[in-house]
Amino acid sequence: MSATLELGIVIAYLVVAFAIGVVAYRVAGSGAEDYYLAGRSIGTVVLLFTTFATLLSAFTFFGGPNLAYAAGPEWILVMGVMDGIIFAILWYVIGYKQWLIGRKHGYMTLGEMFGDRFGSPGLRALVAGVSLLWLFPYVMLQQMGAGEAIVGLTGGTIPYWSGAALITAFMIGYVVIAGMRGVAWTDTVQGLFMLSITWIAVGWVLSAIGGLSTATTAMVEANPEFAALGGGVYTPQFIISSAVTIAFGVTMFPQINQRFFVADSERVLKRSFALWPVLVLLLFVPAFLLGSWAAGLPIDVPEGANVLPVLLTEYTPVWFAALVVAGAMAAMMSSSDSMLLSGSSYFTRDLYRPFIRPDATARREAWVARLGVTAFATLAFLASLTRPGTLIEVGDTAFSGFALLTPVALVALYWDGATRTGMVASIVIPQAIYLAHVLLESVPIPFTNARRTLPLTYAGWDVALGLMVLAGALAVGVSLVTDHVPDEDVSRFSVTAD
């Protein structure tokens, strides 16, 4: 089957996903709340799957199997079990209260919440600015994953930049046309499809190589350390650091955090986070097992390529491998369009309207949002061409940056003693240290080692964990020694369940 036909399958799938969003757009309302939050009317199935599909990124489909291929199947423990449970708990602790507050006051972004509670447009802008800063590498991650997927599927016939450009064009067009309702509908279809197709892929590969026993035996014979719990990269420090920073980071992702506002009812919200760990396991177990089994199979994975497309191309029909990659790319588009939609709301509502054009009409704000989406996605595409690291490295950098916001949010949501100064200090100082550590090798950080890698570690512990503790300590400590200002309104976060 030619590379043209393989690419045609990918494009056709993306077009179908795009069409679903267009249909949803035609029945949607025109207000900001409907565009950004689907009118706060999302039910259990759609909320669960739109959150799920929004996280089905290049990090999941390609970065995760790549790590399992290189280091063994314990990545299932990190992502499938620990993060499934930790994020579900955070969804309840943070997301539930956010939903109550958002329903009462009509908030659409985290920045709006913080700005009103602490009487500070500057704090509102700070939250939005930090979120947009770390959103950039995660959008870039999707473009990198798409480019690598096309290379792996076509054996290099179609270059890396083409796949990255393809998903960039679709994500821009999709967000410009569809809002949250369109994204949520498409996400539901994507999530169901990818669950099904991943399990079919497992069955097909196992059938081709002789069954589960053969796959496991070959994996262990080629890599005996894969049979033991722990060892290699899977030290306790690595497992705990990865699980905590990823789960805490996901909670503050704009595209995830904004979904805390969209549930139709309290019952919908509680059902969703209760079912979350089950859904996570149903996808991550087969995806990461495929990567692990591939380590014992006679396949050649070129340097810089992703193992999953190579494995499927070898052991399944080419049309099926193309369909899986198409679905994975569409899932990346689901992640990307959610990121760009949330990013546009942070930009227009927390930066543009308060500071540039307070009197902007809804029409003007909508066009600014669309232009912002186009510029943001284009810049991320250009950055993705430099390929600054592996999918795991780029993803971990973004996760850790967002994770530093979670302790601050916990203090703000549950402690009336939190002050504006405490909030600003707990955001600015840890973020500045982490950003300097990521970008400037010459900056000495006391709790880092000399070997600069991503994730950034000290004695095996992710630097972000120490900075998360610092963020929480600053939020409490600085608040204790500073006073509330007259504009602060503690009652904004005083809400009760029905």
N, C-alpha and C positions, 0 to 999 in steps of 0.2 A: 504494500500500500504506500503511495507516494506521500511525501511530506506535505504536499498541497492538500490532499484529502484529509490527512491527520489534522492540519490546521483548520480545514473547513469544519470538521466535527467540533473543534474547540469554539470557533466563532459562532457556529449555529447554536450551541448550548448557551453561550453568552447572550445571544440575541433573544432566545426564549426567556431567559431570566430578565433581560431588559424589558421585554414586552409585558411581563407580569407587573413590573413596577409602573409602567405607563398606564395600564388598566386601573391600578390602584389610585394613581394620580387623578384620573378622570372622575373618580367618585369622591375625592377628598375635598375638604373645605379649603378656603383661601387664607384663613387666619394663621398667625404665627404658631399658636398652640397646636393647631392641626398639622401644620407643616413639620414642626420639630418634635411633637409628642403624640401625634395621631389622636388629638383630642382627649388624651388620657382615657382611652376606651379599649385598650388591649386586653384580651382574655388570656386564660391560662396557657393554652397550647401555643398561641402566637407569641406571647411574652417569653415562654420557655425557649421556643425555637429561635426567636429573633436574638435573644441573648446568646444562645448556643452558637448560631451561625455567625454572629458577629465576632465570636472568638475563634472560628474555624479559619485561621489565617495561615500564611506561609509558615509561621512558627510551628503550627500544629501539624500540617500535612507534610511538610518537607524538613523543617528543622528538627522536629521530634523524631521521626524515623531515621534521620541522619545520625542523631546522637545515639539512638538505640543500636544502629548498625555499627557505630564506632566503639561504643562502651557497654552495650548490653541492655537487657529488657527492664532493668530497674527504673528506667525513666517512667514506666507505667506507675510505679509507686509514687514518684514525685508529682506527676501531672494528674494521673488518673484517680489516685486515692487521696493523697494529701491535699492537693489543690482543689479537687472536687469538694472535699469536706470543708476546708478552710474558707474557700470563697462562699460556700453556702451559708456558713456562719456569719461572715461579714455582710452578705446580702441581707440577712435578718437584722444584724446589729446596726448597720449603717443604712442599708437600703430601705428598710421598713420605716425608720424614723424620717428619712428624706422624703419618702412617699407621703407620710402624714403632713409634714411641713409644706411640701409642694402643693398638696391638695388644698391646704388651708389658705396659702398666700399666693398661689399661682406661679410659683417659681418654675423656670425652665432650665436653669443651669446652676451648677455648684457655686459659681461666682456670684450670681444674684443672691443666693442664700447667705453667703458670707458677707457680702456687701451690706445687706439690710440688717443682719443681726449685729454687725459691728459698726454700722453707720459710716462706712468707708468705701467710696467709689475706687479709691486706690487699692484697697485689699481685693475688691472685686476684680480689678484689672490684673492684679498680681496672680491670683488663682488662674485666671484665663490665660495669662501670658506663659506661666509655667506649664500649663496643660498643653498649649499649642506647641511649646518648645519640644516636649517629649512625644507629642503626636507625630511630629515630622519624621523621626527615624522609623516609627512603626508603619506609617504610610509607605515609606521607602522600602520597608521590609516586604510588603506585599508585591511591590513592583520587582524587587530582586527575585522573589520566589517565582513569579510568573515568567520572568526571563529565563531562569534556570530550568523551569518545568518544560518550556518549549525546546530548549537545547537538549534536554534529556529525552523528550519524546521523539524528536526528529533526528537524533544522533548528531546534532550540530549543524544540520543542513540549514536550519533557520537560526539566525544569530540571537544572542542574548537580548540585545536591545529591542528586538522586534516584539518579544513577549512582554517586556516591560512597557513598551509603548502601547501595545494592544490593550492591556488592562487599564492603563492610564486614560486612554481615550474613552473606554467604556465607563470608568468610574466618574469621569467628569460629566459625560452626557447623562448618566443616570441620576446624579445628585442635582444637576441643573433642572431636570424635569420632575423627579419624584421626591416626595418628602418621607417622613417616618412611616406613614401608612404603606407606601410602596415598598420601602426597605423591609418592613416587618413581614409583609406578605411574601416577598421574594425569599427572605431569610427562612421562612417556614418551609417552603418548597425545597430550598437548598439543604436545610438540616435533615429533612426526611430522606432526600435523595442520597446525601453523603453517608448517612448511617447505613442505608441499604447497600450502596455500591461498595463500601469498604468491606462489609461482611461477605459480599459476593466475591470480591477480590481475594479475600482470605481463602474461601472455599476453592476458588479456581487455582490459586497458587499451590495449595496443599494437594489438590488433585493431580496437578502436573508433576509434583516432585515426590509423590508417594505417601502423603499423609502427614499427620501431626507428629508421629513418632520419628519419621525420617527427618523432618525439618528440624526438630529439636535436637536429635542426635548429631546431625551435621553441624548445627550451630555450636554445640558443646565441644565436639571434636576439634573444630577450627579455633574455638576460643574457650578453653576450659574455665576461664574466670567468669564467663557468663552464667555458669551454673551456681555460683556462690552469691550469697547476699552480702553486699559490701565489697570493697576493694576497687582498685582502679580509680576512676573519677568519682565513684559513688561512695565517698566518705560520708560519715554523719554530718560533717560540716556542709558538704556540698548539697546533700539531700534537704537538710533543714533550711539552708540559705535559699536554695532554689524554690522550694515549696512556699516559704513565707513571702519572699520578695515578689514572686509571680502572683500569688493570690492577693496580696495587699496592693500590688500594682494594678492588677485587673480591676479592682474595686474603684480606683480613681481614673481609669480610662474614661475620657469624655463619652465615648460611644456606649460604654457599659453603665457608667454612673448616671447618664441621662435616662437610661431605661428604668432606673429606680422611680422615675416620676410617672410612667405611662400606664401602670396597671389600672384596670377598670374598678377594682375593689380590693379590700384587704384580703378577702378569701383567695383571689387570683394571685396576689403577691405571695402569700404563705404557701400555696400549692406549688408555685414555681420554684421557690428556693428549696422546698423539701424534695422535689423530684430532681434537682440539679445534679447531685452526685451520681445518680443512676445513669442519667443521660451522658455524663462525661465518661464514665467507664465504658459504656456501650460503643463509644467511638475510639477512645484512646487505646483501649486494649488491643483491638485488631490492627490499628494503624501502627502502633509501636512494635507489635509482634512481627509484622511484616518486615520492618527495618531490622529487627534482631535476627530473624531467620535468614535474611539476605546475607548476613555475615558468614554463613556456612555454605553458601551456594556458589557455584562456579560462574559468577557474573563479574563483569569488569565495570566498575563505577569510576569514570574519569574524575580527576581532581577538580573540585569545585562544583561537581554535578550532584544532583539529588538522587538518593538511592531508590525511592519509590517508583518514579517513571522508568528507570532502568530495569528494575525487577519486573514490573508489569509488562514491559515491552518484551522481555525474555520469556515469560511463562504464561502470558495470556495473549489472545488475539490482539492485533494492533488496534483494531477499532475499539476494543474494550479499554485498552490502556489509554487511548486518546479520550475516551469518555470519562474515565476516572480523572485524568489531568484536567479535562474541561470542567468537570464538577469542582475540582480543587481550585481552579482558577476563578470559577464563579463564586466559590466560597470566599476566596480572597477579595473578589469584588464586593461581596456582601460586607466583609470587614471594612474594606476601603471606603465604600459609599457611606457606611455608618460613621466612620471616622470623619470624613469630610463634612457630612451633614452636621454632626455635633460640633466639629471645629468651626463651621460657619456660624452656628448659633453662639458659640463663645466669642467669636470675633465681632459679630454684629451687635449682640445684646450686651456684652460686657466691655467692649472697647469702642466700637464705632458710634453706637447711639449715645452712650454716656459722655464721651469725650470729644467726638468730632461733629456729629450732627444730631443733637438731642431732638430737633424738630423734624427729623427725617420721616418721610411718609413710608407706609408699609411697602409700597411699590419700589421706592428708592432703596430701602433696606434689603428687599429681596434681590435687587440687581447687584448691590454691593456684595451680598452673600455669594451670589453666583460667580462674580468676578474673582472674589477671594478664593473660592474653591478651585477655579481654573488655575490661578497663579500658584496656589499651595501645591496642587497635584503636579503641576509642571516642574516646579523647583525640586520636588521630591524625586520625580523621574530623572532629572538631570543628575541629582546626587546619587541615585541608584546606579548610574552608569559607572561610577567610580568604585563600586563594590567595596565599601570600607571595612567589611568583615563578613563572617559567616552569618547565616540566618539566626543561629543561636546567640551569637555575640551581639548583633544589632538588636534582636528582640530583648535580650537581657538588659541592655543599656536602657531601653525605653521602660521596661517593667520597673526597674530600680528607681528611675526618676519619678515615676508616678507613685511608687510605694512610699516615698518620703512624705507624701501628702496625707496618707491614711491616718497616721497617729494624730496629726493636727485636726483632721475632721472628727475623729473620735472624741478628742478633748472638747472641741467646739460644740458638738451635738449633745454631750452628756454632762458638761460642767458649766454652771452659770457663772463661775468665777473667772472664766476665760476672758481676757481683755484683748483689745485691738492690737496693742503693742506686742503682747504674747503671740498672737497669731502671725503678725508680720515677721517677728524674729524667728519663729519656728519654721517658717517657710523659706525665708531668704537665706539664712545661714547654712542649713544643711544642703539646700539646692546649690548654693554657690560653691561649697566645698566639693560636692559630687561633680558638678560641671567642670570645675577646674581640674579635678582628678582625671576625668575622662579625656579632656582635651589637651591638657598641658602636662607632659611627662616630667618637666622640671620642677613642678610644684610639689614640695615635700609635704606629705600627709602622715602624721605620726602612726596611724594604724594601718599602713599599707606596707607591702613588701617591695623588694626591688624588682621583682619579675612582673612587669606590667602586662596583664592579660585582661580580656573581657570574658566572663565577669571578673571585676576587680576584687582581689582577695587578700586577706591577711591570715596566715596560718590556716588556710582553707576556708575561712569564713568570708562571706561576701561583705564588702565594705558598706553596702547599702543597709545591712542590718544594724551596724553601729550608728549610721546616720539616721535611721528610723528611731532608734532609742534617743538619739540627740534631739530629734524633732519633737518627740513627745515630752522630753525633759524641759526643753525650752518653752514649749507651749504652757506647761504648768509653772515652771520656775519663774519665767519672766512675768506671767500673769499675776503671780503672788506678790511681786514687788512693784507692780504698776497699777494704776487706778483705771477704773472704767471712765470713759469720756461721755459727755452728755448725749451724744448721738447714738450710743449703743442701746440696743433694745433686746434685753434678755428674753422677753416674752415671745419674741419671734420663733424661738425654738421650743416653746412650751406647748406641747400638743399631747393629746390623748387618743387612744384607739376608740373606735365606735363601741 
